[in-house]
Amino acid sequence: MNHSIYNNSFNSSHPNIFNFIDVLKNIQTDTYIALQSQGSRKIMVIEKEEYIKQKMKELETKKITQIEFVRHMSFKFCPAFKL
């Protein structure tokens, strides 16, 4: 974490203790949210990888055609749609 975040959060070099605690709480909350979002991204990546593996297996066993595979991939990973 950068010190400029702390410095920009205070109006004076010796802030009121209550303001100081509020700033620390806000920084802690922001950090917590950032860490949690990284974890959920990893879960999403794992889910996507599993989906791709499943569809590749279906393609290899001829349960779906190549065009169906492409349709599944393009629909599943299109940014506008969330399944």
C-alpha positions in Angstrom: 0.0 0.0 0.0 1.2 3.4 -0.9 1.7 6.2 1.8 0.0 8.7 -0.5 -3.3 7.0 0.2 -2.9 7.8 3.9 -1.6 11.3 3.3 -4.4 12.2 1.0 -7.0 11.0 3.5 -6.1 13.5 6.2 -6.6 17.2 6.3 -3.7 17.9 8.6 -0.4 16.3 9.7 -2.0 15.5 13.2 -5.5 14.4 12.5 -8.2 13.9 15.2 -8.1 10.3 16.5 -11.6 9.6 15.4 -10.8 10.7 11.8 -7.7 8.6 11.9 -9.7 5.5 12.9 -12.3 6.2 10.3 -9.7 6.4 7.6 -8.0 3.2 8.8 -11.4 1.4 8.8 -12.1 2.6 5.2 -8.7 1.4 4.0 -9.3 -2.0 5.8 -12.7 -2.3 4.1 -11.2 -1.5 0.7 -8.4 -4.0 1.2 -10.8 -6.7 2.3 -13.1 -6.2 -0.7 -10.1 -6.3 -3.1 -8.9 -9.5 -1.5 -12.3 -11.1 -1.7 -12.8 -10.1 -5.3 -9.5 -11.8 -6.2 -10.7 -15.0 -4.7 -14.0 -15.0 -6.6 -12.1 -14.4 -9.8 -10.1 -17.6 -9.2 -13.3 -19.5 -8.6 -14.7 -18.1 -11.9 -11.5 -19.2 -13.8 -11.7 -22.7 -12.3 -15.4 -22.9 -13.3 -14.6 -21.8 -16.9 -11.8 -24.3 -17.2 -14.1 -27.1 -16.0 -16.7 -26.1 -18.5 -14.2 -26.0 -21.4 -12.9 -29.4 -20.4 -16.4 -30.8 -20.3 -17.2 -29.5 -23.7 -13.9 -30.7 -25.1 -14.6 -34.1 -23.8 -18.1 -34.0 -25.4 -16.5 -33.0 -28.7 -13.9 -35.8 -28.5 -16.6 -38.4 -27.8 -18.7 -36.9 -30.7 -21.6 -36.0 -28.4 -21.5 -32.5 -29.9 -20.2 -31.3 -33.3 -17.5 -28.7 -33.9 -20.0 -26.0 -34.6 -21.9 -26.8 -31.4 -18.7 -26.6 -29.5 -18.0 -23.2 -31.0 -21.5 -22.1 -30.2 -21.1 -23.2 -26.6 -17.8 -21.4 -26.1 -19.0 -18.2 -27.8 -22.3 -18.1 -25.9 -20.8 -19.0 -22.5 -18.0 -16.5 -22.6 -19.7 -13.6 -24.3 -19.3 -10.6 -21.9 -22.9 -9.6 -22.4 -24.3 -12.9 -21.1 -23.8 -14.4 -17.6 -25.0 -18.0 -17.1 
